[in-house]
Amino acid sequence: MSELSPVRPEEIGLSAHRLGRIDGWMDALVASGKLPGASVLIARRGQVGYFRATGMADIARATPMQADTIVRIYSMTKPLTSAAIMMLYEEGRFQLDDPITRFLPSFAHQRVAVGGNAAKMETVPAIRAITFRDLLTHTSGLTYGFMAATLVDAQYRATGVDFQTADATLGEIVEKAAAVPLLAQPGTAWNYSIATDVLGHLVAVISGQSFDSFVHDRLLTPLGMTDTGFVVPPEKIARFAANYVPSPEGLALFDDPATSRFTQPGKIPSGGGGLLSTAGDYLAFCTMMLNKGVHEGHQLLSRKTVELMTANHLGGDMASLGTRRFSESNYEGVGFGLGFSVTLDPARAQILGSAGEYAWGGAASTAFWIDPAEELIVILLTQLTPSSTYPIRRELRVLTYQSLI
């Protein structure tokens, strides 16, 4: 893939010698059996300064990790869904403080869980309706069933509110979610949730186009993201990586490319975690964002929209507003924008970086971040679930920033 052919690192303010430390780090993770394989891409000032893939995309089939390996990016789908809904915002279809009941009346008259037990949940009326901003910032009061920490989480599991595995339509799962009490009052707490899946359904309702076709037509095609989609077609399955989980015996297969639901037509197009992509494809999206909405002369989002999306909307960091932690980000010194975490204070976050950097990660240990101050994009791809298994994102941050000249 020519777009991943790095220039001489020093041309873009990176030290080739110091970048070499990433090689040893990646090789050690693979040699120790912690990761099956991995790839790291570092771009600066509009050019790739480092790309390397090592290890296996599929251990059983001895398929090496390569530049064109297709991986499950899971929650790295969320920024693209957020960009999609903001395209409709730019068209004047809604305002950020509009209640979503304007388009999804099933979310009217919601209740909020305040106690009780598995036999009877205690609830009170929601003080106001969920807004678009609440969904984009994960302050809606929605949750995830897999969190398995609250009565509301349990009700999600009991009623089938799962956009990854359910045999139903996107709209049907959203309707199920609307019938379950909220975890917190809208706007009062940061809780990672199905909010971005609801946004995906809103894209479909507002645009009159299916969510997956909207994403394809308005984002993937203009960006040239030809290997990105909600389903891996038959002709590309040979490039589709296996997903693994840690086990006492080493890496255990979690999702086989040959039988994966990601190869099955009809899978729900999950705006919260359904996309598959490659390093080069995701670089195109990140580059568009770093360029304030412009890709190769074509404006997908306005400069002001990108600035709004990548500003902190919490009024503080996630630690001050969060009731539950999740491994895709630090919480101290990190806020949240419209679809991204946003670094507020690297010292408080206790990690190298810049104020204004925005980022997110996926459940299979993938991650990306964009640092406008350094004109920097970093993408980490691997396939190990869950993402909290090893601190590889923090380690890569150190290795990346120490390489800046």
C-alpha angles and dihedrals in degrees: 000000000000094000088065094053102116125226120224101293094226090062089069100035100270128124113235090201093053093043086060088073088070089060092059092044093052094044092051093051091053097040091051091053094243094119129025091216140322145196130209126196124188120184127179133179091002098307136092110248098174135021127161135159123192139170127018134324088193118017098191093051094039090235110162123227107254142170092267097045110133115225139180104256092184108178093016080080089072097076091053092049089049090052090050095054090045089057087061089046088056089054090059095248094135144349123243092244093049114118111247087228085082086076102015108043091177088078092065121112094017124180128220123219114239103165144308129118141271091283096051128010117209114224141175129199118276110255090223142353124276112264131207089253090055090055094046093049098040092243095117098105091245119127144184124263092219091064086079092192107108142037089253091055088052092051090053089056093044094051097041100250095162122124093190102057109014120119095222141083125281091250094049093055091048089053090052090051092051090059094057121084118255122254093227140001111282113269096012106092140025111239123164106236156143088287092115091052087055088051089054090055090047089055088057095045095047097041097040088227128105112265095240093049091048091053090046095049101038103034117010098045097044090047093048091238093156096159095050124095146112093267131039107230118227094255091058101044091098087065094046113109125227118242121228141194127205117256136172088260094050129262114004123198112255102171124014114211091222094058102023119135085228087075094053119097112228095043111146109264096236112203088194099054116343107107129104120202149156134240093257094047095049089047088061091057093045091048091052090052093047088049089056096254100320125120118184092331095314116114112219096166131013121255091243092051092053090048090052093047093051097046121096111261099180100081088232138013127304091257090063094049104028126101094182134034126226129188101236092086147010113259104203110079093003125105132183133246131185098308102342141071110246124208112230102170122009091194092056090044087050094222136103113264144093135276107257096033112138128202152143141189143211136240093253091062096266118141144171137186135186120207110192093185090060095031085236135152123184125184125185119190128185135127113240122128129236105039092215093065096098133008092242095137093057091044092052091049090058093045092049099047094043087060095061114110 
